[in-house]
């Protein structure tokens, strides 16, 4: 009878002792134990006790009862989050209030961190606090959370801490969903985007997975952040032939599909123009993905709104101190922007020719050979070279030299 009394106190229902089949040693039978579990599991469903009672036979069990026993609470990853709950109602939810308190207490604990092991423990607690309340798609104290996660990705910390921090990022992005992530991306980008520059080979697969699964599927909402994303991803292809070169190249292709080719290449040229550190990886990308352009009218649709930005980026690369950048941009001109295609306006072409002619002053034979290839074309016979020079190169070179003399430049 002690078991029946305990059950009555837990469930709040009166249970007749005759409905239980107890052994002579006053122990619950196998089905009675199953019954207790089913009652506790179905409390919220308000299932009548009479429907949950086990059968009198110990050899058989009804199908409905078996189903109720096998049904378990879905794991946290399968629970549906509360969607579109107003902030005023969410603030009154007791569980959300408790969730907020747990997150706040965990974030406050970061102030007591003294060594990297404490950082790992902090991230574990933070991850558990999010997993304990999967029904909410709102993160309390998100500004402070983003700041702490950015601190956890400090390059001075070991790889294990970085891996745990990326796991928390993935958990947060999964929790808040695409709509909230699109609005809050600038907050989390503060710590996440610089990570590729110093990420170890063990970190890069996980970081690539975060970009591929959560960030790049945001589509057109990424247009304002395209340049930032390029600066974040491009360091992964700075060294050709590394283990994850193709994976990072695939991320850049996905970004191009998400924001549109014209806008994407416009941001590529802007990145080359304004960010010297990103020029080499950007040229590595363009050497493989530069679109085929043979008509001037295609420039606006393929290479950005106008050719002027592209010319400025090329000129900036030609003035770069790194000889590899100079070689890369000259190879790009020879292969994809030959003079005979006439895809550059006359004014921009004079500016570009001036910058290319300045390469001769460096007296570098490898660079000079590329300049000759651009001016003289790919013809092998002397007649083909003279024809190309007279039709496509001579006039721009003459105009560029005249402009240089007018402005007093050598």
ABEGO torsion letter per residue (X at the ends): XAAAAAAAAAAGBBBBAAABBBBAAGBBBAAAAAAAAAAAAAAAAGBBAAAABBBABAABBBAAAAAAAABBBBBAAABBBBBGBBAAAAAABAAAAAAAAAAAAAAAAAAABABAAAAAAAAAAAAAAAAABAABABBBGAAAAAAAAAAAABAABBAAAAAAAAAAAAAAAAAAEAAAAAAAAAAAAAAAAAAAAABBAAAAAAAAAAAAAAAAAAEAAAAAAAAAAAAAAAAAAABBGBAAAAAAAAAAAAAAAAAEAAAAAAAAAAAAAABAAAAAAAAAAAAAABBBBABAAAAAAAAEABAAAAAAAAAAAAABABAAAAAAAAAAAAAABBAAAGABBAAAAAAAAAAAAAAAAAGBAAAAAAAAAAAAEABABAAAAAAAAAAAAAAAAAAAAAAAAAAGBX
